[in-house]
Amino acid sequence: MQAIVGRVGDYQVRGCEGGDVPAVIRINAETLPEHYSDYFYYEILAEFPEAFLVAEVGGAIVGYVMARMEYGFSHLKKLGLSRKGHIVSIAVSEQHRGKGIGSFLMRKAQEAMAARGATESYLEVRVSNQEAINLYLKLGYKTSGRLEAYYKDGEAALVMATPVGH
């Protein structure tokens, strides 16, 4: 059993375990148009478990965030490389939104990234997903680019980034 990393109201947030992945996949399928292979979730969990978190209430998983560490060109500086955290996916079941769960998951993932030496966090978000964009803006993310036809259905993505660990 993973240690609880925090609480948001009646919800507890803890590290994801292998047995949680099917619930994470279900939430992804219910809330997001893009899906990953089952193996991908387990790969992210093995690679960076500190930033693969789930939110649960009454024993049911209702949200998650998964991230990984990367090294490459900075999304915040004009030139140079950086150690950065990549928020690969975050989702909260619709009936549990608006309760601070997504913000809490993001902040805890960013703390894990900073503890691993990241200086920035970035993510991609559909240009039409205004609810998510508003959350990321509230958390200090700024748009650093746009990727045309990023998603399988042809929709563009905004690349958003923020400093972490400062």
N, C-alpha and C positions, 0 to 999 in steps of 0.2 A: 504494500500500500504506500503510495507516494505521499509525501508530506503536503499538507495544505499550505499554499503560499499566500492565501488571503481570503477574505470574504467580502461580498457585495450584497448587503441586505441578507436575504435568506439563502443566497447562493454561496457555494464554496468553490474556490479555484485551486486546482492541484495539478501536479504533473500528470501528463498522459501516460497510460500504461498500454501495453500491447492489447489487452482485452478491451480497451476503450476504442480502438481504431474502428471497428464496425459502426459504432454510434457516431463517430466523427464523419465517416463516409456517408452515413445516412443524412446527417445535418448538411453536409456539403451538397448532396444530391437534391435536398429539399429547398435549399436557399440560394444556390449559385448555379449559373449556367455552365461553368467549366468544371470538368471533373478530371481526376487523376487516376492512374492505375492504383489498385490496392497496394501493390508493392511500394509505390512512391511514398505513401504515408508511413509505412514501416521504416523505409530508408531514412526519412527525415527524423523520425523518432529515434532511431539508432545514432544518427549523426549529431543531433543537437537536442537531447531530451529536455534540457533546461528551458528551452523556449517552445516546447510543444505542450501547451496547457489546455485543460478542459475546465469548463464551468458546469457545476451540477447542482440540482436541487432535488431533494427527496430521492436520491440515488440515481436520478436520470440526468444524463449529459445533455445540456441545452446549448452549449457553445464551445468553441475551441479557437485557438490560434496556433499556427505552426510556422516556424521560421528556421532559417539556416544561416550559417556564416559564409561569407565570400570575401575574396580579395580581388580588387579590380579598380577600374576608373571610378573616381569619386562622383557622386551625384550632386555634391554641394560645392566643390571647388572646381575652378576652370581647368586646372591641370593637376595631375598627380594621381597616385594610387591611394586606396584606403582599405582598411579592414572594415567591412560593413555587414550589417545584419539585413537579411532579406525576409520581410514578412511574406511568406509564400501564400498563405490563405488564412482568413479569419471569417468566422460566421457565427451568428447567434440565431437560434430558432425564432421565427417571427413573433410568436406569442410572448417571448421573453425579452424583446428589444425595448429600448428606452429606459432601462433600469441600471445603466452604468456598467454592464457586463463587458461590452466590447472595449470601452475605454480602459477598464481594469486589465483585461487580457493584454491589450496593446502595451500598457505601461509595464506590466510584469515581463513581457517578452523583451521589451527594450532594456530593462534592467539586466536580464540574462545576457543580452548581446553585449552590453557595456562591460559586464563582468568577464566576458570572453575577449575583450579588447577592441570591440567595435567602436568606431568614432561616429558612425552614422547608421541610420536605418532607412531602408527604402522599400517601396512596394509599387505594384501596378494596380490600377483600378479602372474599371470601365468608365468612359466619359459620361455615360448615362446614369451611373450609380451615385446620384447626388447625396443620398443618405450617408453612404460610406465616405464620400469626399468631405462632407461637413464634419464627420467624426475625425478624419485625419487632419483637417485644418484646425480643429479644436485642440488636437494633440500636438500642434506645432509643425506639422508637415507642410511643405511648400511644393508646388509643382516645379519639377526640374526638367521635364521633357514630355513628349507625346510620341507614342508608338502607333502609327497608322496600321490598321488591319491586324492588330495584335492578337485578337481572339479569333477562334475558328469561324465564328459567324461574320467576321469582317469588321467588327466594332473596334474602334481605337481605344487605347489605354492612356491614361495619364500616368507618368512616373512621378511619384511624390517621395520626398526625403526630408529627414530631420536629423540634427546632431543628437547623439546619445553619449552618456557618460561624462557630461561636463558639469 
